[in-house]
Amino acid sequence: MGTFQIEGGHQLQGKIQPQGAKNEALQILCAVLLTSEEVIINNIPDIIDVNKLINLLENLGVKIQKLGKGSYSFKSDELNLDYLQSEQFKKDGSGLRGSIMIVGPLLARFGKGYIPKPGGDKIGRRRLDTHFEGFINLGASFRYNKEERFYGVEAPNGLKGKYMLLEEASVTGTANIVMAAVMAEGTTTIYNAACEPYLQQLCKMLNSMGAKISGVGSNLLVIEGVKELGGCEHTILPDMIEIGSWIGLAAMTKSEITITNVKWEMLGLIPTTFKKLGITIERRGDDIFIPAHNDGYEVQSFIDGSIMNISDAPWPGFTPDLLSIILVVATQARGSVLIHQKMFESRLFFVDKLIDMGAKIILCDPHRATVIGHDFHSTLKATTMTSPDIRAGISLLIAALSAKGTSTIHNIEQIDRGYEDIEARLKSIGAKIERVD
């Protein structure tokens, strides 16, 4: 188990470039299974979760060639479908939640798809019903082996387009259904579809491969099935979650940081939400400039004077992956804020570690926490802690970088799952951080 040792309390300065988006990469990589032609993908982040999926695809028989940093060529012309029934596949697939998205492409192209119950963050129950109900709507049969925790869908006679209203606007569920529907016979209409930028990117990529998807960017997608798809070249967006992480880092450490090439038009409410905490965010071309907040930052209140409430919601609402960062940043704000995590039931349980560091937080229930900011009158104190998941892990790392003294964070593999070469990039802007095995 890896460990970070962090000497906090130092101001940072410099430029930092966001990596390619993890959540987009997991969808885009699965889409290469839809064609036998070459697909080139650029700006792939070098992180554990993405590398696990690339390894799974290679074991499935995808021909993979690295073209340069973050750029790969994929060709799925000779797949080994027997791998899907192997013990190795059960091991590979169960270690990565994103592996669920290989099912849709395999079902569309080969009439069958299998997956062991996938793993991922321990942030509460994350149902897969949306995925499989969508496949069933398209005409697939479903089975689940409880003993082996193994899912399967089959459509030996092909899929047929259908109207469906999704019970929840699941991003991965929508992506999986879209990838299954692009080669279904007839027209598929998906209402209450997720419309996150990553899903938009997937649809744009599929259209460049010959798919016919309209309504991209809305919650109503219409897909006219085609018989086959061709190759393409696609570039992944910068990771909006990492961009938000660096905004939070700059504020908490009173640092002057420029985040470069952020694709402003795809950031949605992220800049606006951080401004609600009083953080100054300047747009400079396609960069974000955060000045040093030497006088701190003050939480806004609602128009009627009531306490600020920041909550998550499906896009275009504020992404749940950044609520942990917002919560940490609020611990040193001037004023109070209620954090309401609506979409996952266990994501706020890491606050006990922040309380140990001296933060003033009242955990109201599994979904809500009230944060009373210190206004930097008292700093967080260094401590030893363990990272429970990716987003809590980076939040604890930001807290440690702002705290006086040397902190230790164990289980940093959780952070590595979502953040590329993080200690080297932090060191480049002046952070005192070391990785210890």
Secondary structure, DSSP 4 states (H G I P E B T S, - for coil): --EEEEEE----EEEE---B-HHHHHHHHHHGGG-SSEEEEE-----HHHHHHHHHHHHTT-EEEEEETTEEEEE-SS--GGGGGSHHHHHHHHT-GGGGGGHHHHHHHHSEEEEEPP----SS----HHHHHHHHHTT-EEEEETTTTEEEEE-TT--B--EEE-SS--HHHHHHHHHHHTTSBSEEEEES----HHHHHHHHHHHHTT-EEE-TTSSEEEEE--S----EEEEPPB-HHHHHHHHHHHHHTT-EEEE----GGG-TTHHHHHHHTT---EEETTEEEE---TT--B----TTSPPEEEE--STTS--GGGHHHHHHHHTTSBSEEEEE--S-SSTTTTHHHHHHTT-EEEEEETTEEEEE--TTSS--B--EEE--SHHHHHHHHHHHHHSBEEEEEE-THHHHTTSTTHHHHHHTTT-EEEEE-
